[in-house]
Amino acid sequence: MSVHMVIELRDREGAQTVVQALDAYKARLRAGIARTKQRLAAFESRYGVDTARFLLEMTAEDLTGGDLEYVEWAGEARLLEGLEAELRELEHARYHLP
């Protein structure tokens, strides 16, 4: 199901501002995704296990950093999921300037 959204602006310049804002937000999402992937890669390298396996099989007791490190790693994984989902939504958004 698609949703249509109408934004009325005074002139074409305003429309360009909205398009630029969306592009800038997508760029920030991409940067956040890259940073999050780097942090995940550091955990994966430290423990020799990928994040998917960590989430399925490991507990805080398996990590030298204990609960705090577990929460950080799991939190980064969830953050990545959210950032990627948001970017996917915006990448599929279509707009038309008359």
N, CA, C and O of each residue as an XYZ file, in Angstrom:
392
protein
N       0.839     -1.174      0.000
C       0.000      0.000      0.000
C       0.887      1.241      0.000
O       1.852      1.333      0.758
N       0.552      2.160     -0.836
C       1.327      3.396     -0.840
C       0.511      4.516     -0.196
O      -0.720      4.497     -0.189
N       1.228      5.471      0.332
C       0.614      6.625      0.974
C       1.054      7.847      0.209
O       2.230      7.990     -0.126
N       0.124      8.718     -0.068
C       0.449      9.961     -0.768
C       0.417     11.101      0.235
O      -0.480     11.180      1.075
N       1.393     11.975      0.142
C       1.480     13.114      1.030
C       1.611     14.360      0.161
O       2.388     14.378     -0.794
N       0.865     15.379      0.487
C       0.905     16.621     -0.276
C       1.482     17.714      0.615
O       1.031     17.927      1.741
N       2.484     18.396      0.087
C       3.070     19.538      0.777
C       2.925     20.732     -0.162
O       3.437     20.719     -1.281
N       2.233     21.748      0.299
C       2.062     22.940     -0.522
C       3.043     24.008     -0.066
O       3.125     24.329      1.120
N       3.776     24.547     -1.008
C       4.763     25.588     -0.721
C       4.470     26.803     -1.585
O       3.757     26.714     -2.585
N       5.019     27.917     -1.196
C       4.746     29.156     -1.926
C       5.345     29.168     -3.320
O       4.751     29.707     -4.254
N       6.532     28.568     -3.461
C       7.186     28.626     -4.771
C       8.099     27.419     -4.958
O       8.273     26.600     -4.056
N       8.675     27.333     -6.152
C       9.548     26.206     -6.497
C      10.794     26.175     -5.610
O      11.320     25.102     -5.311
N      11.259     27.342     -5.194
C      12.432     27.418     -4.322
C      12.191     26.668     -3.008
O      13.078     25.990     -2.489
N      10.986     26.805     -2.492
C      10.626     26.094     -1.275
C      10.646     24.589     -1.490
O      11.050     23.835     -0.605
N      10.213     24.158     -2.656
C      10.231     22.732     -2.978
C      11.668     22.222     -3.028
O      11.962     21.126     -2.550
N      12.536     23.003     -3.593
C      13.948     22.609     -3.651
C      14.528     22.493     -2.255
O      15.353     21.616     -1.998
N      14.114     23.358     -1.357
C      14.580     23.308      0.026
C      14.156     21.990      0.683
O      14.934     21.370      1.407
N      12.925     21.577      0.425
C      12.434     20.316      0.989
C      13.215     19.134      0.417
O      13.609     18.235      1.159
N      13.438     19.132     -0.882
C      14.196     18.055     -1.524
C      15.620     18.017     -0.971
O      16.143     16.937     -0.697
N      16.246     19.166     -0.805
C      17.603     19.220     -0.248
C      17.627     18.722      1.194
O      18.570     18.047      1.607
N      16.598     19.055      1.950
C      16.528     18.591      3.338
C      16.414     17.062      3.389
O      17.050     16.419      4.223
N      15.614     16.493      2.508
C      15.496     15.033      2.446
C      16.821     14.397      2.048
O      17.231     13.390      2.625
N      17.477     14.977      1.078
C      18.781     14.459      0.642
C      19.810     14.544      1.773
O      20.601     13.620      1.967
N      19.798     15.642      2.510
C      20.736     15.812      3.621
C      20.436     14.797      4.725
O      21.357     14.236      5.321
N      19.167     14.563      4.995
C      18.800     13.591      6.019
C      19.228     12.185      5.607
O      19.726     11.420      6.433
N      19.037     11.843      4.334
C      19.480     10.535      3.849
C      20.997     10.405      3.981
O      21.498      9.332      4.318
N      21.721     11.471      3.721
C      23.182     11.443      3.866
C      23.568     11.212      5.326
O      24.505     10.464      5.605
N      22.853     11.849      6.263
C      23.128     11.633      7.689
C      22.803     10.199      8.096
O      23.520      9.605      8.901
N      21.735      9.644      7.549
C      21.414      8.243      7.827
C      22.523      7.329      7.322
O      22.934      6.406      8.025
N      23.011      7.581      6.106
C      24.096      6.764      5.557
C      25.353      6.862      6.428
O      26.032      5.862      6.658
N      25.653      8.052      6.902
C      26.824      8.232      7.778
C      26.611      7.493      9.095
O      27.538      6.869      9.610
N      25.415      7.557      9.638
C      25.115      6.839     10.869
C      25.214      5.333     10.682
O      25.686      4.623     11.569
N      24.775      4.851      9.544
C      24.881      3.430      9.223
C      26.348      3.017      9.152
O      26.732      1.976      9.685
N      27.154      3.825      8.500
C      28.585      3.512      8.379
C      29.254      3.476      9.755
O      30.033      2.566     10.037
N      28.956      4.460     10.615
C      29.539      4.482     11.969
C      29.094      3.271     12.782
O      29.891      2.656     13.491
N      27.832      2.943     12.670
C      27.302      1.808     13.419
C      27.930      0.507     12.937
O      28.257     -0.359     13.749
N      28.101      0.362     11.640
C      28.755     -0.836     11.103
C      30.200     -0.939     11.586
O      30.693     -2.039     11.836
N      30.875      0.193     11.719
C      32.246      0.178     12.233
C      32.273     -0.303     13.682
O      33.128     -1.101     14.065
N      31.333      0.189     14.478
C      31.282     -0.232     15.884
C      30.944     -1.714     15.990
O      31.500     -2.420     16.831
N      30.033     -2.190     15.139
C      29.711     -3.615     15.136
C      30.912     -4.446     14.713
O      31.177     -5.502     15.288
N      31.640     -3.967     13.706
C      32.828     -4.685     13.233
C      33.873     -4.798     14.345
O      34.575     -5.805     14.436
N      33.979     -3.775     15.184
C      34.934     -3.828     16.295
C      34.548     -4.927     17.285
O      35.412     -5.671     17.749
N      33.266     -5.037     17.610
C      32.807     -6.115     18.489
C      33.058     -7.466     17.835
O      33.554     -8.391     18.479
N      32.715     -7.580     16.564
C      32.879     -8.848     15.852
C      34.343     -9.275     15.810
O      34.661    -10.450     15.991
N      35.213     -8.329     15.574
C      36.643     -8.626     15.535
C      37.148     -9.049     16.919
O      37.924     -9.996     17.045
N      36.703     -8.345     17.934
C      37.150     -8.636     19.302
C      36.762    -10.046     19.744
O      37.535    -10.733     20.412
N      35.549    -10.469     19.360
C      35.050    -11.763     19.830
C      35.044    -12.849     18.757
O      34.689    -13.992     19.045
N      35.426    -12.518     17.537
C      35.504    -13.510     16.479
C      34.164    -14.133     16.115
O      34.095    -15.305     15.744
N      33.109    -13.350     16.223
C      31.767    -13.841     15.909
C      30.976    -12.711     15.256
O      31.129    -11.547     15.627
N      30.126    -13.054     14.281
C      29.350    -11.984     13.658
C      28.163    -11.606     14.549
O      27.793    -12.345     15.461
N      27.590    -10.469     14.272
C      26.528     -9.927     15.117
C      25.297    -10.826     15.133
O      24.663    -10.979     16.177
N      24.954    -11.415     14.010
C      23.780    -12.294     13.970
C      23.955    -13.464     14.946
O      23.037    -13.804     15.693
N      25.132    -14.065     14.928
C      25.392    -15.183     15.850
C      25.408    -14.694     17.295
O      24.875    -15.356     18.185
N      26.018    -13.536     17.524
C      26.032    -12.948     18.868
C      24.612    -12.827     19.406
O      24.335    -13.238     20.533
N      23.713    -12.262     18.601
C      22.343    -12.049     19.053
C      21.613    -13.359     19.332
O      20.779    -13.427     20.235
N      21.921    -14.387     18.568
C      21.237    -15.670     18.729
C      21.800    -16.538     19.848
O      21.056    -17.243     20.530
N      23.117    -16.483     20.033
C      23.757    -17.498     20.868
C      24.469    -17.001     22.122
O      24.712    -17.786     23.039
N      24.804    -15.728     22.181
C      25.656    -15.282     23.274
C      24.876    -14.574     24.373
O      23.783    -14.052     24.151
N      25.465    -14.572     25.559
C      24.906    -13.862     26.710
C      25.969    -12.908     27.245
O      27.118    -12.933     26.804
N      25.582    -12.085     28.177
C      26.520    -11.132     28.770
C      27.710    -11.846     29.407
O      28.817    -11.309     29.426
N      27.492    -13.028     29.917
C      28.566    -13.784     30.566
C      29.640    -14.216     29.569
O      30.762    -14.529     29.966
N      29.306    -14.234     28.288
C      30.273    -14.616     27.254
C      31.226    -13.473     26.898
O      32.219    -13.690     26.203
N      30.938    -12.279     27.361
C      31.728    -11.100     27.002
C      32.571    -10.641     28.181
O      32.119    -10.648     29.326
N      33.799    -10.242     27.885
C      34.668     -9.763     28.964
C      34.127     -8.486     29.598
O      34.376     -8.214     30.773
N      33.391     -7.711     28.823
C      32.801     -6.475     29.332
C      31.478     -6.685     30.040
O      30.898     -5.728     30.553
N      30.991     -7.910     30.081
C      29.768     -8.233     30.801
C      28.531     -7.556     30.265
O      28.374     -7.354     29.061
N      27.645     -7.208     31.202
C      26.347     -6.647     30.843
C      26.449     -5.382     29.991
O      25.737     -5.236     28.997
N      27.330     -4.480     30.384
C      27.451     -3.218     29.663
C      27.823     -3.452     28.204
O      27.227     -2.859     27.305
N      28.796     -4.307     27.971
C      29.230     -4.573     26.603
C      28.128     -5.285     25.809
O      27.938     -5.015     24.623
N      27.417     -6.183     26.462
C      26.317     -6.884     25.795
C      25.261     -5.878     25.348
O      24.796     -5.914     24.209
N      24.891     -4.991     26.252
C      23.878     -3.985     25.937
C      24.362     -3.068     24.814
O      23.583     -2.713     23.930
N      25.626     -2.685     24.840
C      26.172     -1.824     23.781
C      26.125     -2.523     22.431
O      25.682     -1.933     21.445
N      26.579     -3.776     22.373
C      26.607     -4.511     21.106
C      25.183     -4.734     20.586
O      24.895     -4.470     19.419
N      24.313     -5.212     21.442
C      22.925     -5.436     21.028
C      22.259     -4.125     20.621
O      21.490     -4.088     19.661
N      22.551     -3.061     21.345
C      21.989     -1.754     21.015
C      22.455     -1.252     19.661
O      21.665     -0.694     18.899
N      23.731     -1.446     19.356
C      24.247     -1.045     18.037
C      23.562     -1.847     16.927
O      23.249     -1.309     15.865
N      23.332     -3.136     17.182
C      22.667     -3.972     16.184
C      21.243     -3.479     15.934
O      20.808     -3.400     14.785
N      20.528     -3.151     16.987
C      19.155     -2.649     16.837
C      19.150     -1.271     16.178
O      18.284     -0.976     15.355
N      20.106     -0.442     16.537
C      20.221      0.875     15.924
C      20.416      0.739     14.421
O      19.777      1.447     13.642
N      21.299     -0.171     14.013
C      21.545     -0.382     12.584
C      20.261     -0.791     11.870
O      19.965     -0.288     10.786
N      19.511     -1.687     12.462
C      18.245     -2.113     11.854
C      17.321     -0.919     11.640
O      16.722     -0.776     10.574
N      17.208     -0.072     12.642
C      16.340      1.096     12.546
C      16.808      2.097     11.504
O      16.006      2.611     10.724
N      18.098      2.372     11.492
C      18.643      3.324     10.515
C      18.449      2.815      9.090
O      18.054      3.570      8.202
N      18.729      1.528      8.879
C      18.580      0.961      7.538
C      17.120      0.946      7.092
O      16.832      1.188      5.920
N      16.200      0.667      8.007
C      14.775      0.666      7.669
C      14.316      2.072      7.290
O      13.569      2.251      6.328
N      14.764      3.053      8.043
C      14.374      4.436      7.751
C      14.928      4.880      6.399
O      14.229      5.530      5.621
N      16.179      4.529      6.124
C      16.770      4.899      4.838
C      16.036      4.205      3.691
O      15.793      4.819      2.653
N      15.683      2.934      3.868
C      14.934      2.221      2.818
C      13.629      2.944      2.501
O      13.268      3.107      1.336
N      12.933      3.370      3.535
C      11.675      4.091      3.326
C      11.898      5.372      2.518
O      11.159      5.657      1.576
N      12.905      6.125      2.888
C      13.164      7.376      2.188
C      13.681      7.140      0.766
O      13.395      7.925     -0.138
N      14.436      6.068      0.571
C      14.939      5.762     -0.771
C      13.805      5.388     -1.709
O      13.914      5.585     -2.919
N      12.725      4.854     -1.172
C      11.579      4.459     -2.005
C      10.575      5.587     -2.189
O       9.625      5.450     -2.960
N      10.774      6.689     -1.496
C       9.872      7.829     -1.638
C      10.063      8.452     -3.024
O      11.189      8.608     -3.497
N       8.981      8.792     -3.642
C       9.035      9.435     -4.958
C       8.418     10.812     -4.848
O       7.485     11.029     -4.074
N       8.937     11.725     -5.614
C       8.364     13.060     -5.636
C       8.414     13.604     -7.059
O       9.228     13.197     -7.888
N       7.532     14.516     -7.292
C       7.448     15.121     -8.630
C       7.307     16.623     -8.456
O       6.410     17.106     -7.766
N       8.199     17.340     -9.088
C       8.089     18.808     -9.075
C       7.550     19.241    -10.429
O       8.140     18.951    -11.470
N       6.428     19.933    -10.401
C       5.821     20.373    -11.681
C       6.660     21.422    -12.387
O       6.288     21.888    -13.464
